[in-house]
Amino acid sequence: MSAVHFGAGNIGRGFIGLLLHEAGHDLTFVDVNAELIASIRDAESYRVIEIGPHGREHTVTGFTAIDSSADRDAAVRAVATADIATTAVGPTVLRFIAPVIADALRERSDDAASLIVMACENALHATDALRESIATSLEGDRHALERAVFANTAVDRIVPTADPADGLDVRVEPFCEWAIEAGPFAGSTPSIPGAHFVDDLAPYIERKLFTVNTGHAATAYLGHLAGAPTIHEAIAMPSVRAAVTAVLEETSQLLVARHGFDVETQDSYRATALERFANAALADPVTRVGRQPLRKLSRNERFLSPAAALAEAGITPVAILAAISAALRFRAEDDPESLALAVRLAADDASTFVTEVMGIDEGHPLRSALVDVVTAAQADPAV
């Protein structure tokens, strides 16, 4: 069995690549980072080191790597003969790898089993988006498109900033979850022991996005505003922990109502997330977790999506609005989006910002509160 994974970074090596290796797949990493690819080619193994309570160490072997910017044809050939193709490249990059997969499907033998394609990204319906881009590249070639099975996934593992001294080794938190929708496989799910297959993925995606991602970002923004350098130091501050807990109590209220999660189960999931943030071994900078605030403040992301849904249900999301306020004040010199956010706040009036950046239109029950939050941030910007 063979798998091709697009994205040879820490998530690729330390999460998806590890689980595919443990499932018995010969693994090919595809990336455009020539230096990283060369290092992977030269290595016989690398370690995945779980840091924190109950952490273990894993050794990954049996892999190779392709620089798709230098040898696109090799990447196409690898995908054309693989059993599985996965990604961890970031949602905005999917459209750039779609043509490679499209060409591989054109070359794939009709006698081969369907290629399993799964985008493992922090985004809703990422595989659907990748499939749409592949279909566009195939220009109506339905026969080639039908040589693949596309399954959405929900992925969850915190991977902190890499230490250059670790080389290819990756440090990760012990917790991980890879949920995959079962429907596309029509009863013949692939064997990936580290993943679990579910009939309805939407509740798992939203539970993770509105608990782990919302909470993680809220900790970063509120912690940054309070002067904490790392996530674990931020969540150790009583005021920050109380504020983040309040945010997640609001999102939990939505998740229980929308998806029917048992209240005690959701309470336990929320408590686990907070303890994950407190893992001091990760030493995760708030500036890393908080980066790309414009994306995280968009309509279908971790703050606005649950806040809007709560407002539509007649509930004012007070705690989420406070986290949004902190996000508007987030600045990091090495994050272009946070600097672009400052430019937008200075240039736009609050109403325009709420419409164009946050995607909340006139008449929405959340709009007035958001305009007030943005106006306050413009009057009292980040220090």
N, C-alpha and C positions, 0 to 999 in steps of 0.2 A: 504494500500500500504506500502511496506517496501523497504528500500535501505540499502545496505552494502557499507561502504566506507573504503577502505584500506588507512591508513595513518591518524592518529589522531592528527597530529601536527597542527600548526597554520593555514596553508592553508586548511587543511581538515575541521577543526572546523569553521574557520572564513570565508570560501568562499563556497566550494562545500557543506559541511554539512549544512550550513545556508540555501542555496537555496533549497536543498532537503527537509529540514524541512519546509520551507515556501511553498513548493509544496505539503505538506501534508503527507510526508513519515515518518513512524516510522524508526528511524535511528540506525544502528549498526556500531560503529567504530571498525575496526580491526587494531591492531598494535602489535609490539613486545616489546614495552616499557612498562614493567610491572607496573612501578610506575605511569605512565600516565594513563594507563588503569584502575588501581585501583581508581585513582582520578575521572575519568569519571563515573565509576560505582557508586561511592559514592555521586555523584552530582545529583540534580534534574533539574538543569538548568545551563547555562552559558550565558554570554553576548558577543555579537559582537559589538564593539564600533568603529564607524567610526570617525576618527580624521582628523581635517582639515575643510575647508569651507564646509558648508551644510551637515556636518556629522550627522548621526542619531545613535540610539542605538537599537539593536535587542536582544531579548531573545530567546534562543533555548531550547526546552524541548523535552520530548518523545524520549530519546535515551538510548542506553546501549553500552557496549563495551566488546570486546573479545581479550584476549592476545593469539595470534595465535601460539606463541612459546611454551606456556604452555598447550593450549587446541586447537590443530589444528582441531580436529573433530568438535568442536563447530563452528569454522569459516566455515568449509565445509558445515555444516548443515544450517548455516545462509544464505550462498550464494545460496544453493540449493533451498531455498524457497523464495528468495527475488525477487522483480520485477526489481531492478536496482543494478548493482555493479559498483562503481566508484573507482578511485585511485588518490592519490596525494602523491606519495612515492619517486619520482625521477625516471627518465628513466632507470637508471641502476639497479633499484630494481625490475622492473616489472617481470623479469624472475624468481624471487624468490616467487612471489605471484601467478604466473601462475599455478603451480601444485595444489594449493588450489582451484582455480576456475575450473580447469580441473576435479578434483574429485567431485566438486559440480555439474558440468554438467553431470557427470556419474550418480549421485544420483537423479538428477532432474526428476520429473515426466513428462511423455510424455503429460499429460493432462494440464500441466502448460503452461502459456504464455511464449514466449521466454524471457530469461534473457537479459536485456539490459546492455551491458558492454561498459564503456567509461573510457579511461585513460586520466585523466586531468593533463597533464604534460607539462612542457616547452620544448617540442620537437616536431619535425615534425612527423606526422603519428604514434604517440605513441600507439594508440589503435591497429593499424595494427601490430606493434611489439609485443604487448601483445597477440594478437590473434595467431601470429606465435608461441610464446612460449607455449600457451595453446594447440595448435594443436600438438606440439612436445610432450607435456606431455600426450596427449590422444593417442599417438602412432597409428594414423590412424583411430581412432574411429570417423568416420564422423557423425554418428547418434548423438553422444553426442555433438559434436561441433555445430551441427545445432540446438541445444536447446538454442542457444544464438544469439543475434543480436549485431554486433560490429560497433560502430560509433566513428570516430575520432572527436576530439574537439579542440578548441582553447580557452585558459583561460587567463585572465588578471586581476590581482589585486595585488597591492603591500602590503605585510604584513611585517612590520619591525621586528626587533629583539624583542622578548618577554621580558617583565619585570616580573621577578619571583613573584613579589608582586601581579600580576594580576591573579595568579592561572590559572583556565581554561578559563577565559575571554580572548578575542583576540582583539587587536587593529589593525585596517585596514584602508586603505585609502577609501574615499567614492566611488571612481570609481571602477566598476567591469564589466567584459564582459565574457560571456560564450557562445561561438558559437559552434553549433553542426551540423554535416553534416546530411541532411535530407534523402538522398538517401536510406540508409540501412533500413529505417522504412517504405518504400513503401506507403507513404501517411498517415500512422498512427503514427505520432510523439507523444511521451509521453508528458504529461502536466507538464512542469517545467517553471512556469511563469518568473523566473529570467534568463532563457536562451533563445536564439533565434536560430532557425533552418535555415540553408542556403543550397542552392542547390550545391554550389561549395565552399568548405571550404578552399581550397588552398590560395586564395587571402587574407582571413582573418588571416590565420596562418602566412603567410609571412609578411603581413602588421604589425602584432603585433610583430613578431620576429625581423624584420628589422627596426622597429621604436622604440618600447618600450624597448625590450631587448637590441638591439644594443645601443640605446641612454643611457639606464640605466648603462650598463657596461662601455661605453665610459666615462660617467660622473664619475664613480667610479675610473677608471684607470687614467684619466687626472686629476681628483681632488686629488687623492692620490699622484700623482707626484708633484702637486702644494701645498701639505701640508694641504689640507682640511680634517677634520675628518669625515664629514657627507656629504650625497648626496646634501642636500639643501644648505649647505655652499659651496660645490663645484660649483653647478650651479649658485650660486650668484656671483662667480668670473667672471668678464667680459671675461677674456681670455678663461676660461673653457667653459662658455656658448657659446661663439663664435665658439669654436672648435667643441663642441657637435652639435650645430646647423648646422655647415658645414657637419658633418658626416651624419646627418639626411636629409639634402638637397640632398646628393648623393644617399642615399638609397631611398628617395622619387622619384628621377629621375628613378631609376630602377623599383619601384613599379608601377608608372604611365605607364611606357612603357610595362611592363610585363602583368599587370592585368587590364589596362584600367581605373584605378581610376581617377575620376575627379580631376583636379589639385587643385582646391579650397578645395575639400573635404579632400585630402591628406594634404594640407597645414594646415587645421584646426586640423586634427588628430595629426600632428606633433607638433603644438602649444600646444595642450592639453597635450601631453606627457611631454613637457618641463615644463609646469606648475605643472604637477603631481610630477616631480622631485623636484620642488621648495617647496613642502609642508613641512614646518618646523616642523609641529606636528609629522611627521614620525620619525624625528631625526635618519635616517637610516645610519649606519656607512658605509663608502666606503669599508671597509675591508669585510663586509658581502656581499655587492653587487658584489664585485670583486673576491670573492673566486672562486676556480676551474678555473684558467686561462687556463690551458692546454686544458680542454674541450671547453672553449669558443673560443680558437684559432684553433679549429679543422675545417676541410674542410667544413662541412655542418652546421656550427654554424653561429652566428650573425655577425661576422666580415668577415670571409673568403668567405662565400657563396655570399653575395652581392658584395664584392670586386672583386671576380673572375668573376661574371657575368658582372659587369661593364667593367672590363678589356677585356673580350671577345667581348664586344660591341665597343671596341676602346676608352673607357673612362678611364683615369687614376684616381683611387679613392684616391686622395691626402689626404683628411681628414680622411678616414678610415685607411689609412696607418699610419697616425699620431696617431690614437687611438690604433692601433696594437702596435706601438712603445711603447706607454705608458703601454700597457698590459704586454709587455715583461719585463718591469721594476717593475712590481707589486710584492711586497713581504708582507706577513702577517704571523707572527709566528704561529698563530693558524690555518693556512690553509696549509695542507700538499702539495696540488697541487702547490701552489706558490713556495714552497721550492723545489719541484721536478722540476719545471720549471727552477729554477736557476741552478740545477744540470745538466739538459739537455743542457742549454745554455753554460755551462762551458765545457761539455764533447764533444758536437757535433760541427762539422764545420757548417757554416751557410747553406750550400747547403743541408746537411743531415737533419738539423732541419726543413727546409722548406718542404722537401719531407716527412719526417716521422711524424712530429707533425702537420704541416699545410695541408698536403695532396695535395700540388701543385707540379706537376711533371715537368720535363724538357720540354721545348717547350711551356708551358703555358704563355700567355702574361703578367700575373701578377708576374711570378716567379722572374724575375730580380729585380724588385722593392722590393719584399719581402726579397730576399737575402741581399740587401743593408740595409734594416731595421733591420734585425737580426744581421748583421755584426756590425752595429752601436750600437745595444743594448749590444752585447758582449764586445765591446770596452769601453762602458760607462754604466755599469750595475746599478741596483738600489742602492741607498744610504742606 
